[in-house]
Amino acid sequence: MSYTLPLARLIEEFQKLPGIGPKSAQRLAFHVLKQSHEDVRTFSEALLEARDKIGYCQRCYNLSAQHVCELCRQPGRKPNLLCIVSEPKDLYALERTNEFKGFYHVLQGLISPLEGVGPEELKIKELITRLSEPGVEEIILALPPSIEGDTTSLYLSRLIKPLGTPLTRIAFGLPVGADLEYADSMTITRALQGRQLV
């Protein structure tokens, strides 16, 4: 189908977003065209403002519009617990559970030689500098159960263990409500390895 050029360009731009295929991009573009001029202006200003004003926290490397993010400034958090995550989205997933009350360190990715991402491209040097300060009594690795996540976890454990701070990794396994017969072998293996006393 041949769209008028501005509409084709809008659809093309929406398709660049993760998880947006051609039909979703088309639906979003038509939705935008139905919006008032003011609504579209507000949306575009929000996009530009987010891109211009959001950077990284100088302490944990979470997304922040200030030098130190809201979580790092939040009173009542436990300074002795540090959770290492790959991306800010993982931090927000953990925060939604309302279980973890310590601080975070965001690596900004995972070690992936195939994609040309080595330890130097991640916030690992900053993590080690942070761990040289006294006070952290437990470090939790909350990295995904993937080849890249496992590689990064192994690399970090080799750096952190000599510091003498206890290092743990979150357990992986079956999601609540899942049937064993539909789970892949890696998920079942992880569930068995992460089993706990009842």
C-alpha positions as a Python dict, from the first residue, in 0.01 Angstrom:
ca = {
    (1, 'M'): (0, 0, 0),
    (2, 'S'): (128, 344, -90),
    (3, 'Y'): (90, 606, 184),
    (4, 'T'): (133, 976, 142),
    (5, 'L'): (496, 1060, 220),
    (6, 'P'): (452, 1222, 567),
    (7, 'L'): (235, 929, 682),
    (8, 'A'): (483, 674, 544),
    (9, 'R'): (762, 850, 730),
    (10, 'L'): (563, 853, 1055),
    (11, 'I'): (488, 480, 1023),
    (12, 'E'): (855, 414, 949),
    (13, 'E'): (962, 606, 1262),
    (14, 'F'): (717, 414, 1484),
    (15, 'Q'): (852, 85, 1343),
    (16, 'K'): (1195, 174, 1480),
    (17, 'L'): (1057, 136, 1834),
    (18, 'P'): (1116, -204, 1998),
    (19, 'G'): (821, -440, 1977),
    (20, 'I'): (639, -231, 1714),
    (21, 'G'): (571, -411, 1391),
    (22, 'P'): (421, -270, 1070),
    (23, 'K'): (57, -303, 1182),
    (24, 'S'): (118, -150, 1524),
    (25, 'A'): (317, 132, 1364),
    (26, 'Q'): (31, 198, 1125),
    (27, 'R'): (-222, 197, 1410),
    (28, 'L'): (-10, 442, 1613),
    (29, 'A'): (38, 672, 1314),
    (30, 'F'): (-336, 685, 1243),
    (31, 'H'): (-399, 748, 1613),
    (32, 'V'): (-159, 1044, 1610),
    (33, 'L'): (-336, 1189, 1305),
    (34, 'K'): (-667, 1183, 1494),
    (35, 'Q'): (-520, 1376, 1788),
    (36, 'S'): (-552, 1751, 1823),
    (37, 'H'): (-258, 1965, 1720),
    (38, 'E'): (-204, 2055, 2087),
    (39, 'D'): (-197, 1688, 2197),
    (40, 'V'): (59, 1604, 1928),
    (41, 'R'): (269, 1907, 2029),
    (42, 'T'): (256, 1799, 2396),
    (43, 'F'): (360, 1446, 2300),
    (44, 'S'): (650, 1564, 2085),
    (45, 'E'): (765, 1806, 2357),
    (46, 'A'): (758, 1522, 2612),
    (47, 'L'): (976, 1312, 2380),
    (48, 'L'): (1227, 1592, 2330),
    (49, 'E'): (1230, 1687, 2699),
    (50, 'A'): (1291, 1328, 2805),
    (51, 'R'): (1574, 1292, 2552),
    (52, 'D'): (1733, 1625, 2647),
    (53, 'K'): (1697, 1618, 3026),
    (54, 'I'): (1735, 1255, 3125),
    (55, 'G'): (2085, 1129, 3182),
    (56, 'Y'): (2243, 891, 3432),
    (57, 'C'): (2271, 912, 3807),
    (58, 'Q'): (2634, 982, 3901),
    (59, 'R'): (2613, 721, 4178),
    (60, 'C'): (2415, 420, 4048),
    (61, 'Y'): (2376, 496, 3673),
    (62, 'N'): (1998, 475, 3682),
    (63, 'L'): (1806, 715, 3459),
    (64, 'S'): (1777, 1055, 3622),
    (65, 'A'): (1706, 1418, 3543),
    (66, 'Q'): (1938, 1516, 3830),
    (67, 'H'): (2299, 1434, 3919),
    (68, 'V'): (2181, 1184, 4183),
    (69, 'C'): (1857, 991, 4121),
    (70, 'E'): (1553, 978, 4344),
    (71, 'L'): (1631, 624, 4466),
    (72, 'C'): (1984, 715, 4575),
    (73, 'R'): (1843, 1013, 4768),
    (74, 'Q'): (1553, 819, 4920),
    (75, 'P'): (1574, 808, 5299),
    (76, 'G'): (1531, 473, 5473),
    (77, 'R'): (1703, 259, 5210),
    (78, 'K'): (1955, 5, 5343),
    (79, 'P'): (2309, 118, 5255),
    (80, 'N'): (2451, -227, 5330),
    (81, 'L'): (2265, -395, 5038),
    (82, 'L'): (2366, -340, 4676),
    (83, 'C'): (2178, -497, 4385),
    (84, 'I'): (2349, -507, 4044),
    (85, 'V'): (2120, -493, 3741),
    (86, 'S'): (2182, -476, 3368),
    (87, 'E'): (1945, -196, 3263),
    (88, 'P'): (1726, 68, 3431),
    (89, 'K'): (1416, -131, 3327),
    (90, 'D'): (1538, -420, 3547),
    (91, 'L'): (1574, -181, 3841),
    (92, 'Y'): (1215, -64, 3794),
    (93, 'A'): (1093, -425, 3773),
    (94, 'L'): (1258, -498, 4110),
    (95, 'E'): (1119, -178, 4261),
    (96, 'R'): (764, -277, 4159),
    (97, 'T'): (788, -580, 4389),
    (98, 'N'): (845, -348, 4687),
    (99, 'E'): (1074, -618, 4833),
    (100, 'F'): (1423, -478, 4789),
    (101, 'K'): (1509, -178, 5008),
    (102, 'G'): (1880, -142, 4936),
    (103, 'F'): (2062, 48, 4664),
    (104, 'Y'): (2132, -38, 4301),
    (105, 'H'): (2411, -27, 4048),
    (106, 'V'): (2310, -31, 3679),
    (107, 'L'): (2573, -178, 3447),
    (108, 'Q'): (2415, -31, 3132),
    (109, 'G'): (2425, -362, 2950),
    (110, 'L'): (2581, -708, 2959),
    (111, 'I'): (2909, -849, 2832),
    (112, 'S'): (2841, -970, 2478),
    (113, 'P'): (3147, -1042, 2262),
    (114, 'L'): (2926, -1113, 1958),
    (115, 'E'): (2788, -758, 1978),
    (116, 'G'): (3127, -608, 2059),
    (117, 'V'): (3035, -524, 2420),
    (118, 'G'): (3319, -590, 2660),
    (119, 'P'): (3359, -505, 3030),
    (120, 'E'): (3508, -167, 2933),
    (121, 'E'): (3177, -56, 2779),
    (122, 'L'): (2986, -126, 3101),
    (123, 'K'): (2984, 56, 3437),
    (124, 'I'): (3202, -214, 3598),
    (125, 'K'): (3497, 11, 3682),
    (126, 'E'): (3254, 247, 3858),
    (127, 'L'): (3105, -50, 4046),
    (128, 'I'): (3446, -162, 4177),
    (129, 'T'): (3525, 195, 4284),
    (130, 'R'): (3191, 204, 4465),
    (131, 'L'): (3260, -128, 4637),
    (132, 'S'): (3592, 1, 4768),
    (133, 'E'): (3392, 229, 5000),
    (134, 'P'): (3301, 68, 5335),
    (135, 'G'): (2945, -26, 5422),
    (136, 'V'): (2823, -281, 5166),
    (137, 'E'): (2759, -613, 5342),
    (138, 'E'): (2587, -804, 5060),
    (139, 'I'): (2592, -774, 4682),
    (140, 'I'): (2305, -924, 4485),
    (141, 'L'): (2344, -1005, 4116),
    (142, 'A'): (2006, -960, 3945),
    (143, 'L'): (2119, -1031, 3591),
    (144, 'P'): (1910, -1224, 3338),
    (145, 'P'): (1950, -1600, 3294),
    (146, 'S'): (2107, -1579, 2949),
    (147, 'I'): (2450, -1647, 2804),
    (148, 'E'): (2533, -1277, 2834),
    (149, 'G'): (2390, -1258, 3187),
    (150, 'D'): (2584, -1565, 3296),
    (151, 'T'): (2906, -1436, 3136),
    (152, 'T'): (2867, -1101, 3311),
    (153, 'S'): (2786, -1268, 3643),
    (154, 'L'): (3095, -1488, 3618),
    (155, 'Y'): (3314, -1190, 3529),
    (156, 'L'): (3175, -984, 3819),
    (157, 'S'): (3207, -1269, 4069),
    (158, 'R'): (3578, -1301, 3985),
    (159, 'L'): (3622, -930, 4058),
    (160, 'I'): (3401, -912, 4367),
    (161, 'K'): (3483, -1231, 4559),
    (162, 'P'): (3839, -1118, 4647),
    (163, 'L'): (3684, -812, 4818),
    (164, 'G'): (3533, -1046, 5079),
    (165, 'T'): (3178, -910, 5050),
    (166, 'P'): (2910, -1184, 5032),
    (167, 'L'): (2784, -1220, 4675),
    (168, 'T'): (2447, -1377, 4589),
    (169, 'R'): (2246, -1417, 4270),
    (170, 'I'): (1869, -1409, 4244),
    (171, 'A'): (1705, -1745, 4184),
    (172, 'F'): (1547, -1830, 3850),
    (173, 'G'): (1282, -2084, 3773),
    (174, 'L'): (918, -2133, 3695),
    (175, 'P'): (681, -1838, 3699),
    (176, 'V'): (382, -1860, 3932),
    (177, 'G'): (98, -2047, 3765),
    (178, 'A'): (316, -2207, 3496),
    (179, 'D'): (278, -2574, 3403),
    (180, 'L'): (591, -2790, 3407),
    (181, 'E'): (503, -2952, 3077),
    (182, 'Y'): (528, -2618, 2893),
    (183, 'A'): (855, -2504, 3052),
    (184, 'D'): (1178, -2538, 2857),
    (185, 'S'): (1460, -2754, 2996),
    (186, 'M'): (1677, -2455, 3094),
    (187, 'T'): (1394, -2306, 3303),
    (188, 'I'): (1333, -2639, 3477),
    (189, 'T'): (1707, -2679, 3540),
    (190, 'R'): (1721, -2331, 3694),
    (191, 'A'): (1416, -2406, 3907),
    (192, 'L'): (1581, -2722, 4040),
    (193, 'Q'): (1909, -2543, 4111),
    (194, 'G'): (1733, -2257, 4289),
    (195, 'R'): (1522, -2481, 4512),
    (196, 'Q'): (1486, -2391, 4882),
    (197, 'L'): (1395, -2575, 5199),
    (198, 'V'): (1022, -2579, 5272),
}
